[in-house]
Amino acid sequence: MKTFPLSLLAAATLAATLNTTPAFAGAGHDHGPKYGGVVRELHNIAYELVAKPDGLTLYVSGHGKAIPTQGATAEAVIYAGSGKTSVKLEPAGENRMVAKGAFQVGVGVRAVLTVSLPGKTPAKATFNLK
C-alpha cells in the first residue's frame, strides 16, 4: 500500500475546502451590489443606494426578493465636506425609492438614510459613497 505524505494530504484537503460554497451562503444571501451602488443590510433587509449627481435611487430587497416600497418613507442626509443636504425619497416602482435633484457624490461623501417600510422595523444606515 502506498502512503501519501501528510503535507500533500493537507494541501489537497485545503484546496477542496476553498473550492466549496459555505452551507450558510445559500440562494438569496448575496449582499453585493446589484445596481452599482453601496449595500447595507439591517434587520434582514438589504438597502442598496445608487448615488449620482442628478439623483438618488434606493433599492430594497430581502433574501434576494424585491420588497415593495409602496407606503414607505425615506430621508437621506448627505454630508459632503462641511455641507449637509437633506432630501426625501419617494416610492418609484416595485422595490425602489428615488430623489431627483443635484447632489454631491463621490469619495469622501456619505449619506445617512432613515427608511420606514410598512410593517417593518425602521432602519437607519450610513453609506460611504464611491
N, CA, C and O atoms as CSV, one atom per row, in Angstrom:
chain,resi,resn,atom,element,x,y,z
A,1,MET,N,N,0.846,-1.173,0.000
A,1,MET,CA,C,0.000,0.000,0.000
A,1,MET,C,C,0.887,1.231,0.000
A,1,MET,O,O,1.851,1.318,0.760
A,2,LYS,N,N,0.551,2.178,-0.860
A,2,LYS,CA,C,1.326,3.397,-0.986
A,2,LYS,C,C,0.743,4.456,-0.065
A,2,LYS,O,O,-0.478,4.593,0.011
A,3,THR,N,N,1.581,5.205,0.636
A,3,THR,CA,C,1.100,6.265,1.516
A,3,THR,C,C,1.478,7.610,0.941
A,3,THR,O,O,2.512,7.754,0.288
A,4,PHE,N,N,0.629,8.598,1.189
A,4,PHE,CA,C,0.881,9.958,0.736
A,4,PHE,C,C,1.494,10.753,1.882
A,4,PHE,O,O,1.136,10.563,3.044
A,5,PRO,N,N,2.412,11.635,1.546
A,5,PRO,CA,C,2.961,12.485,2.608
A,5,PRO,C,C,1.846,13.320,3.231
A,5,PRO,O,O,0.903,13.718,2.547
A,6,LEU,N,N,1.958,13.576,4.503
A,6,LEU,CA,C,0.945,14.328,5.242
A,6,LEU,C,C,0.744,15.714,4.644
A,6,LEU,O,O,-0.389,16.192,4.587
A,7,SER,N,N,1.800,16.369,4.202
A,7,SER,CA,C,1.683,17.712,3.639
A,7,SER,C,C,0.870,17.701,2.343
A,7,SER,O,O,0.127,18.644,2.071
A,8,LEU,N,N,1.003,16.644,1.545
A,8,LEU,CA,C,0.227,16.533,0.316
A,8,LEU,C,C,-1.253,16.339,0.635
A,8,LEU,O,O,-2.115,16.925,-0.019
A,9,LEU,N,N,-1.538,15.530,1.621
A,9,LEU,CA,C,-2.920,15.303,2.046
A,9,LEU,C,C,-3.524,16.590,2.599
A,9,LEU,O,O,-4.677,16.907,2.304
A,10,ALA,N,N,-2.762,17.331,3.396
A,10,ALA,CA,C,-3.238,18.598,3.952
A,10,ALA,C,C,-3.497,19.606,2.838
A,10,ALA,O,O,-4.498,20.322,2.878
A,11,ALA,N,N,-2.618,19.675,1.848
A,11,ALA,CA,C,-2.802,20.601,0.725
A,11,ALA,C,C,-4.052,20.244,-0.074
A,11,ALA,O,O,-4.795,21.137,-0.480
A,12,ALA,N,N,-4.290,18.983,-0.300
A,12,ALA,CA,C,-5.473,18.546,-1.043
A,12,ALA,C,C,-6.753,18.880,-0.273
A,12,ALA,O,O,-7.740,19.319,-0.863
A,13,THR,N,N,-6.731,18.673,1.032
A,13,THR,CA,C,-7.894,18.996,1.865
A,13,THR,C,C,-8.167,20.492,1.849
A,13,THR,O,O,-9.318,20.910,1.732
A,14,LEU,N,N,-7.120,21.300,1.964
A,14,LEU,CA,C,-7.274,22.751,1.937
A,14,LEU,C,C,-7.837,23.208,0.587
A,14,LEU,O,O,-8.728,24.056,0.546
A,15,ALA,N,N,-7.330,22.661,-0.497
A,15,ALA,CA,C,-7.822,23.028,-1.829
A,15,ALA,C,C,-9.296,22.670,-1.979
A,15,ALA,O,O,-10.068,23.457,-2.527
A,16,ALA,N,N,-9.691,21.513,-1.508
A,16,ALA,CA,C,-11.093,21.104,-1.599
A,16,ALA,C,C,-11.982,22.009,-0.757
A,16,ALA,O,O,-13.090,22.354,-1.166
A,17,THR,N,N,-11.499,22.389,0.407
A,17,THR,CA,C,-12.271,23.266,1.291
A,17,THR,C,C,-12.456,24.644,0.672
A,17,THR,O,O,-13.548,25.208,0.746
A,18,LEU,N,N,-11.420,25.194,0.070
A,18,LEU,CA,C,-11.501,26.523,-0.518
A,18,LEU,C,C,-12.387,26.567,-1.761
A,18,LEU,O,O,-12.877,27.634,-2.131
A,19,ASN,N,N,-12.595,25.440,-2.399
A,19,ASN,CA,C,-13.411,25.403,-3.613
A,19,ASN,C,C,-14.873,25.083,-3.357
A,19,ASN,O,O,-15.639,24.921,-4.307
A,20,THR,N,N,-15.276,24.990,-2.106
A,20,THR,CA,C,-16.674,24.708,-1.798
A,20,THR,C,C,-17.377,25.969,-1.346
A,20,THR,O,O,-16.742,26.896,-0.844
A,21,THR,N,N,-18.680,26.005,-1.523
A,21,THR,CA,C,-19.502,27.123,-1.066
A,21,THR,C,C,-19.950,26.843,0.350
A,21,THR,O,O,-20.442,25.750,0.632
A,22,PRO,N,N,-19.792,27.806,1.253
A,22,PRO,CA,C,-20.253,27.573,2.624
A,22,PRO,C,C,-21.748,27.248,2.662
A,22,PRO,O,O,-22.520,27.774,1.860
A,23,ALA,N,N,-22.145,26.397,3.578
A,23,ALA,CA,C,-23.546,25.973,3.678
A,23,ALA,C,C,-24.478,27.138,3.977
A,23,ALA,O,O,-25.630,27.122,3.545
A,24,PHE,N,N,-24.010,28.150,4.706
A,24,PHE,CA,C,-24.869,29.267,5.082
A,24,PHE,C,C,-25.020,30.294,3.977
A,24,PHE,O,O,-25.829,31.211,4.121
A,25,ALA,N,N,-24.288,30.188,2.887
A,25,ALA,CA,C,-24.347,31.183,1.804
A,25,ALA,C,C,-25.245,30.699,0.682
A,25,ALA,O,O,-24.837,30.693,-0.480
A,26,GLY,N,N,-26.440,30.302,1.006
A,26,GLY,CA,C,-27.372,29.787,0.020
A,26,GLY,C,C,-27.968,30.881,-0.836
A,26,GLY,O,O,-27.567,32.042,-0.749
A,27,ALA,N,N,-28.909,30.514,-1.648
A,27,ALA,CA,C,-29.565,31.457,-2.550
A,27,ALA,C,C,-30.185,32.605,-1.775
A,27,ALA,O,O,-30.765,32.409,-0.707
A,28,GLY,N,N,-30.055,33.802,-2.324
A,28,GLY,CA,C,-30.660,34.961,-1.700
A,28,GLY,C,C,-29.794,35.613,-0.643
A,28,GLY,O,O,-30.223,36.577,-0.011
A,29,HIS,N,N,-28.592,35.115,-0.436
A,29,HIS,CA,C,-27.725,35.694,0.580
A,29,HIS,C,C,-26.540,36.424,-0.025
A,29,HIS,O,O,-25.552,36.666,0.668
A,30,ASP,N,N,-26.612,36.779,-1.293
A,30,ASP,CA,C,-25.574,37.572,-1.927
A,30,ASP,C,C,-25.852,39.028,-1.592
A,30,ASP,O,O,-26.849,39.590,-2.044
A,31,HIS,N,N,-24.974,39.646,-0.801
A,31,HIS,CA,C,-25.213,41.007,-0.350
A,31,HIS,C,C,-24.427,42.026,-1.151
A,31,HIS,O,O,-24.320,43.185,-0.748
A,32,GLY,N,N,-23.878,41.609,-2.276
A,32,GLY,CA,C,-23.140,42.546,-3.116
A,32,GLY,C,C,-24.091,43.453,-3.874
A,32,GLY,O,O,-25.278,43.153,-3.995
A,33,PRO,N,N,-23.572,44.565,-4.388
A,33,PRO,CA,C,-24.427,45.495,-5.136
A,33,PRO,C,C,-24.926,44.875,-6.439
A,33,PRO,O,O,-24.168,44.223,-7.156
A,34,LYS,N,N,-26.185,45.081,-6.731
A,34,LYS,CA,C,-26.783,44.574,-7.969
A,34,LYS,C,C,-27.017,45.692,-8.976
A,34,LYS,O,O,-27.248,45.427,-10.156
A,35,TYR,N,N,-26.958,46.946,-8.514
A,35,TYR,CA,C,-27.252,48.090,-9.372
A,35,TYR,C,C,-26.093,49.089,-9.425
A,35,TYR,O,O,-26.253,50.199,-9.932
A,36,GLY,N,N,-24.927,48.697,-8.903
A,36,GLY,CA,C,-23.769,49.563,-8.944
A,36,GLY,C,C,-23.652,50.525,-7.786
A,36,GLY,O,O,-22.876,51.479,-7.849
A,37,GLY,N,N,-24.412,50.293,-6.724
A,37,GLY,CA,C,-24.388,51.188,-5.567
A,37,GLY,C,C,-23.637,50.614,-4.393
A,37,GLY,O,O,-22.751,49.774,-4.551
A,38,VAL,N,N,-24.001,51.077,-3.211
A,38,VAL,CA,C,-23.422,50.627,-1.955
A,38,VAL,C,C,-24.527,49.945,-1.154
A,38,VAL,O,O,-25.635,50.471,-1.046
A,39,VAL,N,N,-24.227,48.773,-0.593
A,39,VAL,CA,C,-25.245,47.972,0.090
A,39,VAL,C,C,-25.007,47.951,1.600
A,39,VAL,O,O,-23.872,47.843,2.063
A,40,ARG,N,N,-26.090,48.055,2.347
A,40,ARG,CA,C,-26.102,47.866,3.799
A,40,ARG,C,C,-27.271,46.948,4.119
A,40,ARG,O,O,-28.344,47.065,3.527
A,41,GLU,N,N,-27.059,46.031,5.061
A,41,GLU,CA,C,-28.144,45.145,5.473
A,41,GLU,C,C,-28.489,45.420,6.927
A,41,GLU,O,O,-27.621,45.432,7.799
A,42,LEU,N,N,-29.782,45.642,7.169
A,42,LEU,CA,C,-30.298,45.869,8.513
A,42,LEU,C,C,-31.596,45.096,8.679
A,42,LEU,O,O,-32.464,45.138,7.807
A,43,HIS,N,N,-31.729,44.399,9.784
A,43,HIS,CA,C,-32.959,43.650,10.086
A,43,HIS,C,C,-33.338,42.722,8.933
A,43,HIS,O,O,-34.515,42.629,8.584
A,44,ASN,N,N,-32.364,42.035,8.337
A,44,ASN,CA,C,-32.566,41.090,7.234
A,44,ASN,C,C,-33.092,41.732,5.959
A,44,ASN,O,O,-33.663,41.051,5.108
A,45,ILE,N,N,-32.903,43.033,5.825
A,45,ILE,CA,C,-33.299,43.744,4.609
A,45,ILE,C,C,-32.059,44.410,4.032
A,45,ILE,O,O,-31.309,45.075,4.746
A,46,ALA,N,N,-31.850,44.225,2.731
A,46,ALA,CA,C,-30.708,44.835,2.049
A,46,ALA,C,C,-31.150,46.143,1.392
A,46,ALA,O,O,-32.136,46.184,0.657
A,47,TYR,N,N,-30.402,47.204,1.673
A,47,TYR,CA,C,-30.647,48.521,1.098
A,47,TYR,C,C,-29.458,48.852,0.206
A,47,TYR,O,O,-28.320,48.877,0.675
A,48,GLU,N,N,-29.711,49.105,-1.070
A,48,GLU,CA,C,-28.640,49.491,-1.988
A,48,GLU,C,C,-28.889,50.906,-2.463
A,48,GLU,O,O,-29.906,51.188,-3.097
A,49,LEU,N,N,-27.962,51.793,-2.156
A,49,LEU,CA,C,-28.081,53.190,-2.543
A,49,LEU,C,C,-27.186,53.453,-3.754
A,49,LEU,O,O,-25.973,53.245,-3.714
A,50,VAL,N,N,-27.819,53.916,-4.826
A,50,VAL,CA,C,-27.102,54.335,-6.026
A,50,VAL,C,C,-27.169,55.857,-6.056
A,50,VAL,O,O,-28.245,56.432,-6.219
A,51,ALA,N,N,-26.019,56.507,-5.898
A,51,ALA,CA,C,-25.958,57.963,-5.835
A,51,ALA,C,C,-25.287,58.504,-7.089
A,51,ALA,O,O,-24.156,58.143,-7.415
A,52,LYS,N,N,-26.005,59.374,-7.781
A,52,LYS,CA,C,-25.486,60.033,-8.976
A,52,LYS,C,C,-25.693,61.534,-8.794
A,52,LYS,O,O,-26.519,61.951,-7.983
A,53,PRO,N,N,-24.949,62.347,-9.542
A,53,PRO,CA,C,-25.081,63.797,-9.375
A,53,PRO,C,C,-26.497,64.338,-9.594
A,53,PRO,O,O,-26.836,65.403,-9.078
A,54,ASP,N,N,-27.328,63.610,-10.359
A,54,ASP,CA,C,-28.679,64.090,-10.647
A,54,ASP,C,C,-29.783,63.331,-9.914
A,54,ASP,O,O,-30.964,63.579,-10.158
A,55,GLY,N,N,-29.416,62.407,-9.016
A,55,GLY,CA,C,-30.454,61.698,-8.283
A,55,GLY,C,C,-29.940,60.572,-7.415
A,55,GLY,O,O,-28.822,60.085,-7.580
A,56,LEU,N,N,-30.792,60.173,-6.483
A,56,LEU,CA,C,-30.514,59.050,-5.595
A,56,LEU,C,C,-31.572,57.986,-5.844
A,56,LEU,O,O,-32.754,58.299,-5.993
A,57,THR,N,N,-31.144,56.725,-5.888
A,57,THR,CA,C,-32.081,55.619,-6.008
A,57,THR,C,C,-31.750,54.601,-4.929
A,57,THR,O,O,-30.601,54.186,-4.784
A,58,LEU,N,N,-32.764,54.204,-4.176
A,58,LEU,CA,C,-32.615,53.207,-3.130
A,58,LEU,C,C,-33.388,51.961,-3.543
A,58,LEU,O,O,-34.589,52.026,-3.804
A,59,TYR,N,N,-32.692,50.822,-3.602
A,59,TYR,CA,C,-33.313,49.539,-3.917
A,59,TYR,C,C,-33.422,48.744,-2.616
A,59,TYR,O,O,-32.491,48.735,-1.810
A,60,VAL,N,N,-34.565,48.074,-2.412
A,60,VAL,CA,C,-34.826,47.355,-1.169
A,60,VAL,C,C,-35.149,45.898,-1.488
A,60,VAL,O,O,-36.002,45.615,-2.329
A,61,SER,N,N,-34.459,44.970,-0.807
A,61,SER,CA,C,-34.734,43.553,-1.020
A,61,SER,C,C,-34.492,42.774,0.267
A,61,SER,O,O,-33.794,43.231,1.172
A,62,GLY,N,N,-35.078,41.607,0.321
A,62,GLY,CA,C,-34.908,40.721,1.468
A,62,GLY,C,C,-34.766,39.300,0.980
A,62,GLY,O,O,-35.637,38.800,0.268
A,63,HIS,N,N,-33.694,38.645,1.345
A,63,HIS,CA,C,-33.435,37.264,0.937
A,63,HIS,C,C,-33.501,37.107,-0.583
A,63,HIS,O,O,-34.012,36.111,-1.094
A,64,GLY,N,N,-32.975,38.106,-1.294
A,64,GLY,CA,C,-32.910,38.037,-2.749
A,64,GLY,C,C,-34.188,38.412,-3.473
A,64,GLY,O,O,-34.232,38.361,-4.702
A,65,LYS,N,N,-35.226,38.786,-2.746
A,65,LYS,CA,C,-36.504,39.141,-3.371
A,65,LYS,C,C,-36.815,40.609,-3.125
A,65,LYS,O,O,-36.518,41.153,-2.062
A,66,ALA,N,N,-37.413,41.235,-4.117
A,66,ALA,CA,C,-37.785,42.643,-4.018
A,66,ALA,C,C,-38.793,42.854,-2.891
A,66,ALA,O,O,-39.711,42.054,-2.713
A,67,ILE,N,N,-38.615,43.931,-2.135
A,67,ILE,CA,C,-39.567,44.315,-1.096
A,67,ILE,C,C,-40.282,45.566,-1.588
A,67,ILE,O,O,-39.634,46.571,-1.878
A,68,PRO,N,N,-41.608,45.521,-1.686
A,68,PRO,CA,C,-42.357,46.682,-2.181
A,68,PRO,C,C,-42.121,47.922,-1.318
A,68,PRO,O,O,-42.031,47.836,-0.094
A,69,THR,N,N,-42.024,49.073,-1.981
A,69,THR,CA,C,-41.797,50.329,-1.263
A,69,THR,C,C,-43.047,51.197,-1.203
A,69,THR,O,O,-43.002,52.306,-0.669
A,70,GLN,N,N,-44.158,50.711,-1.741
A,70,GLN,CA,C,-45.396,51.474,-1.668
A,70,GLN,C,C,-45.745,51.717,-0.201
A,70,GLN,O,O,-45.793,50.779,0.594
A,71,GLY,N,N,-45.986,52.971,0.151
A,71,GLY,CA,C,-46.308,53.340,1.526
A,71,GLY,C,C,-45.079,53.565,2.406
A,71,GLY,O,O,-45.214,53.877,3.589
A,72,ALA,N,N,-43.893,53.410,1.841
A,72,ALA,CA,C,-42.666,53.607,2.613
A,72,ALA,C,C,-42.273,55.080,2.629
A,72,ALA,O,O,-42.680,55.860,1.767
A,73,THR,N,N,-41.474,55.442,3.631
A,73,THR,CA,C,-40.901,56.786,3.690
A,73,THR,C,C,-39.398,56.642,3.861
A,73,THR,O,O,-38.917,55.697,4.487
A,74,ALA,N,N,-38.662,57.594,3.294
A,74,ALA,CA,C,-37.209,57.577,3.432
A,74,ALA,C,C,-36.672,58.996,3.327
A,74,ALA,O,O,-37.170,59.818,2.558
A,75,GLU,N,N,-35.643,59.257,4.121
A,75,GLU,CA,C,-34.966,60.542,4.061
A,75,GLU,C,C,-33.469,60.287,4.047
A,75,GLU,O,O,-32.966,59.450,4.797
A,76,ALA,N,N,-32.758,61.013,3.187
A,76,ALA,CA,C,-31.305,60.926,3.121
A,76,ALA,C,C,-30.715,62.259,3.550
A,76,ALA,O,O,-31.186,63.322,3.145
A,77,VAL,N,N,-29.694,62.188,4.362
A,77,VAL,CA,C,-28.910,63.366,4.714
A,77,VAL,C,C,-27.525,63.120,4.142
A,77,VAL,O,O,-26.845,62.168,4.523
A,78,ILE,N,N,-27.111,63.989,3.221
A,78,ILE,CA,C,-25.832,63.828,2.539
A,78,ILE,C,C,-24.832,64.809,3.141
A,78,ILE,O,O,-25.081,66.012,3.215
A,79,TYR,N,N,-23.703,64.269,3.565
A,79,TYR,CA,C,-22.632,65.068,4.154
A,79,TYR,C,C,-21.460,65.104,3.168
A,79,TYR,O,O,-20.875,64.067,2.855
A,80,ALA,N,N,-21.124,66.293,2.686
A,80,ALA,CA,C,-20.016,66.476,1.758
A,80,ALA,C,C,-19.172,67.651,2.258
A,80,ALA,O,O,-19.607,68.802,2.205
A,81,GLY,N,N,-17.975,67.356,2.738
A,81,GLY,CA,C,-17.160,68.411,3.335
A,81,GLY,C,C,-17.875,68.981,4.539
A,81,GLY,O,O,-18.280,68.243,5.436
A,82,SER,N,N,-18.032,70.309,4.562
A,82,SER,CA,C,-18.757,70.932,5.668
A,82,SER,C,C,-20.235,71.139,5.328
A,82,SER,O,O,-20.987,71.688,6.133
A,83,GLY,N,N,-20.648,70.700,4.139
A,83,GLY,CA,C,-22.040,70.862,3.718
A,83,GLY,C,C,-22.916,69.690,4.110
A,83,GLY,O,O,-22.446,68.570,4.307
A,84,LYS,N,N,-24.207,69.983,4.219
A,84,LYS,CA,C,-25.192,68.974,4.605
A,84,LYS,C,C,-26.464,69.244,3.800
A,84,LYS,O,O,-26.967,70.368,3.778
A,85,THR,N,N,-26.978,68.204,3.140
A,85,THR,CA,C,-28.194,68.321,2.345
A,85,THR,C,C,-29.172,67.235,2.761
A,85,THR,O,O,-28.794,66.068,2.859
A,86,SER,N,N,-30.429,67.604,3.010
A,86,SER,CA,C,-31.470,66.623,3.340
A,86,SER,C,C,-32.441,66.521,2.182
A,86,SER,O,O,-32.790,67.524,1.559
A,87,VAL,N,N,-32.875,65.302,1.897
A,87,VAL,CA,C,-33.815,65.083,0.812
A,87,VAL,C,C,-34.695,63.875,1.137
A,87,VAL,O,O,-34.236,62.905,1.741
A,88,LYS,N,N,-35.951,63.946,0.731
A,88,LYS,CA,C,-36.877,62.821,0.906
A,88,LYS,C,C,-36.867,61.981,-0.370
A,88,LYS,O,O,-36.816,62.520,-1.476
A,89,LEU,N,N,-36.915,60.667,-0.209
A,89,LEU,CA,C,-37.017,59.745,-1.330
A,89,LEU,C,C,-38.457,59.262,-1.398
A,89,LEU,O,O,-39.083,59.001,-0.371
A,90,GLU,N,N,-38.971,59.147,-2.596
A,90,GLU,CA,C,-40.358,58.727,-2.816
A,90,GLU,C,C,-40.402,57.348,-3.469
A,90,GLU,O,O,-39.530,57.026,-4.276
A,91,PRO,N,N,-41.409,56.522,-3.132
A,91,PRO,CA,C,-41.565,55.229,-3.798
A,91,PRO,C,C,-41.681,55.428,-5.310
A,91,PRO,O,O,-42.359,56.343,-5.777
A,92,ALA,N,N,-41.007,54.553,-6.069
A,92,ALA,CA,C,-40.984,54.700,-7.528
A,92,ALA,C,C,-40.920,53.339,-8.207
A,92,ALA,O,O,-40.009,53.077,-8.992
A,93,GLY,N,N,-41.857,52.496,-7.915
A,93,GLY,CA,C,-41.854,51.185,-8.554
A,93,GLY,C,C,-41.755,50.082,-7.531
A,93,GLY,O,O,-41.859,50.312,-6.326
A,94,GLU,N,N,-41.553,48.889,-8.027
A,94,GLU,CA,C,-41.617,47.687,-7.204
A,94,GLU,C,C,-40.806,47.777,-5.913
A,94,GLU,O,O,-41.373,47.664,-4.826
A,95,ASN,N,N,-39.514,47.972,-6.010
A,95,ASN,CA,C,-38.674,47.941,-4.806
A,95,ASN,C,C,-37.688,49.106,-4.760
A,95,ASN,O,O,-36.582,48.970,-4.235
A,96,ARG,N,N,-38.089,50.239,-5.307
A,96,ARG,CA,C,-37.147,51.354,-5.285
A,96,ARG,C,C,-37.800,52.649,-4.857
A,96,ARG,O,O,-39.012,52.843,-4.953
A,97,MET,N,N,-36.925,53.534,-4.373
A,97,MET,CA,C,-37.335,54.872,-3.961
A,97,MET,C,C,-36.333,55.833,-4.585
A,97,MET,O,O,-35.146,55.521,-4.685
A,98,VAL,N,N,-36.812,57.007,-5.006
A,98,VAL,CA,C,-35.927,57.936,-5.695
A,98,VAL,C,C,-36.068,59.361,-5.179
A,98,VAL,O,O,-37.082,59.750,-4.599
A,99,ALA,N,N,-35.003,60.118,-5.417
A,99,ALA,CA,C,-34.996,61.562,-5.172
A,99,ALA,C,C,-34.238,62.177,-6.340
A,99,ALA,O,O,-33.118,61.766,-6.644
A,100,LYS,N,N,-34.844,63.153,-6.987
A,100,LYS,CA,C,-34.201,63.859,-8.104
A,100,LYS,C,C,-33.669,65.188,-7.597
A,100,LYS,O,O,-34.222,65.781,-6.672
A,101,GLY,N,N,-32.594,65.644,-8.211
A,101,GLY,CA,C,-32.003,66.920,-7.828
A,101,GLY,C,C,-30.526,66.922,-8.135
A,101,GLY,O,O,-30.034,66.047,-8.847
A,102,ALA,N,N,-29.823,67.890,-7.609
A,102,ALA,CA,C,-28.370,67.989,-7.788
A,102,ALA,C,C,-27.710,67.604,-6.469
A,102,ALA,O,O,-27.934,68.243,-5.441
A,103,PHE,N,N,-26.897,66.555,-6.510
A,103,PHE,CA,C,-26.267,66.045,-5.297
A,103,PHE,C,C,-24.767,65.919,-5.490
A,103,PHE,O,O,-24.293,65.572,-6.572
A,104,GLN,N,N,-24.033,66.203,-4.439
A,104,GLN,CA,C,-22.597,65.975,-4.471
A,104,GLN,C,C,-22.385,64.512,-4.110
A,104,GLN,O,O,-22.876,64.049,-3.080
A,105,VAL,N,N,-21.670,63.794,-4.937
A,105,VAL,CA,C,-21.399,62.374,-4.702
A,105,VAL,C,C,-19.913,62.128,-4.921
A,105,VAL,O,O,-19.209,62.989,-5.450
A,106,GLY,N,N,-19.445,60.979,-4.524
A,106,GLY,CA,C,-18.058,60.604,-4.751
A,106,GLY,C,C,-17.340,60.281,-3.457
A,106,GLY,O,O,-17.937,60.258,-2.380
A,107,VAL,N,N,-16.042,60.032,-3.585
A,107,VAL,CA,C,-15.214,59.661,-2.442
A,107,VAL,C,C,-15.236,60.784,-1.406
A,107,VAL,O,O,-15.106,61.960,-1.744
A,108,GLY,N,N,-15.401,60.404,-0.155
A,108,GLY,CA,C,-15.435,61.364,0.941
A,108,GLY,C,C,-16.828,61.863,1.282
A,108,GLY,O,O,-17.015,62.557,2.281
A,109,VAL,N,N,-17.806,61.513,0.459
A,109,VAL,CA,C,-19.192,61.918,0.711
A,109,VAL,C,C,-19.904,60.732,1.359
A,109,VAL,O,O,-19.708,59.584,0.960
A,110,ARG,N,N,-20.728,61.022,2.357
A,110,ARG,CA,C,-21.508,59.948,2.980
A,110,ARG,C,C,-22.968,60.358,3.054
A,110,ARG,O,O,-23.305,61.539,3.126
A,111,ALA,N,N,-23.813,59.356,3.035
A,111,ALA,CA,C,-25.253,59.585,3.128
A,111,ALA,C,C,-25.793,58.748,4.285
A,111,ALA,O,O,-25.466,57.569,4.421
A,112,VAL,N,N,-26.613,59.369,5.103
A,112,VAL,CA,C,-27.281,58.662,6.198
A,112,VAL,C,C,-28.753,58.566,5.811
A,112,VAL,O,O,-29.429,59.583,5.654
A,113,LEU,N,N,-29.243,57.348,5.661
A,113,LEU,CA,C,-30.630,57.119,5.263
A,113,LEU,C,C,-31.442,56.599,6.429
A,113,LEU,O,O,-30.994,55.738,7.185
A,114,THR,N,N,-32.636,57.132,6.562
A,114,THR,CA,C,-33.615,56.634,7.513
A,114,THR,C,C,-34.794,56.155,6.687
A,114,THR,O,O,-35.399,56.928,5.944
A,115,VAL,N,N,-35.119,54.867,6.821
A,115,VAL,CA,C,-36.154,54.254,5.992
A,115,VAL,C,C,-37.193,53.577,6.877
A,115,VAL,O,O,-36.852,52.860,7.818
A,116,SER,N,N,-38.467,53.814,6.563
A,116,SER,CA,C,-39.573,53.135,7.243
A,116,SER,C,C,-40.413,52.438,6.185
A,116,SER,O,O,-41.054,53.084,5.355
A,117,LEU,N,N,-40.400,51.116,6.226
A,117,LEU,CA,C,-41.209,50.304,5.327
A,117,LEU,C,C,-42.440,49.822,6.086
A,117,LEU,O,O,-42.344,49.503,7.271
A,118,PRO,N,N,-43.603,49.764,5.419
A,118,PRO,CA,C,-44.819,49.291,6.104
A,118,PRO,C,C,-44.615,47.908,6.728
A,118,PRO,O,O,-44.181,46.973,6.055
A,119,GLY,N,N,-44.929,47.792,8.007
A,119,GLY,CA,C,-44.841,46.506,8.694
A,119,GLY,C,C,-43.440,46.056,9.060
A,119,GLY,O,O,-43.264,44.936,9.539
A,120,LYS,N,N,-42.431,46.901,8.847
A,120,LYS,CA,C,-41.044,46.528,9.130
A,120,LYS,C,C,-40.459,47.472,10.174
A,120,LYS,O,O,-40.965,48.574,10.385
A,121,THR,N,N,-39.396,47.028,10.817
A,121,THR,CA,C,-38.686,47.864,11.777
A,121,THR,C,C,-37.986,48.999,11.030
A,121,THR,O,O,-37.289,48.739,10.050
A,122,PRO,N,N,-38.151,50.246,11.464
A,122,PRO,CA,C,-37.442,51.353,10.806
A,122,PRO,C,C,-35.931,51.127,10.849
A,122,PRO,O,O,-35.407,50.551,11.802
A,123,ALA,N,N,-35.246,51.584,9.817
A,123,ALA,CA,C,-33.802,51.368,9.714
A,123,ALA,C,C,-33.085,52.679,9.446
A,123,ALA,O,O,-33.612,53.574,8.786
A,124,LYS,N,N,-31.877,52.771,9.970
A,124,LYS,CA,C,-31.017,53.926,9.728
A,124,LYS,C,C,-29.641,53.387,9.372
A,124,LYS,O,O,-29.049,52.628,10.140
A,125,ALA,N,N,-29.126,53.779,8.201
A,125,ALA,CA,C,-27.856,53.259,7.731
A,125,ALA,C,C,-27.006,54.368,7.134
A,125,ALA,O,O,-27.522,55.326,6.559
A,126,THR,N,N,-25.687,54.221,7.282
A,126,THR,CA,C,-24.749,55.161,6.698
A,126,THR,C,C,-24.079,54.513,5.491
A,126,THR,O,O,-23.621,53.373,5.558
A,127,PHE,N,N,-24.028,55.250,4.396
A,127,PHE,CA,C,-23.411,54.780,3.163
A,127,PHE,C,C,-22.236,55.691,2.825
A,127,PHE,O,O,-22.416,56.901,2.689
A,128,ASN,N,N,-21.053,55.138,2.689
A,128,ASN,CA,C,-19.904,55.905,2.217
A,128,ASN,C,C,-19.894,55.786,0.695
A,128,ASN,O,O,-19.668,54.705,0.151
A,129,LEU,N,N,-20.137,56.893,0.020
A,129,LEU,CA,C,-20.307,56.869,-1.427
A,129,LEU,C,C,-18.983,56.712,-2.145
A,129,LEU,O,O,-17.923,57.065,-1.628
A,130,LYS,N,N,-19.072,56.176,-3.345
A,130,LYS,CA,C,-17.889,55.947,-4.170
A,130,LYS,C,C,-17.659,57.138,-5.072
A,130,LYS,O,O,-16.706,57.146,-5.852
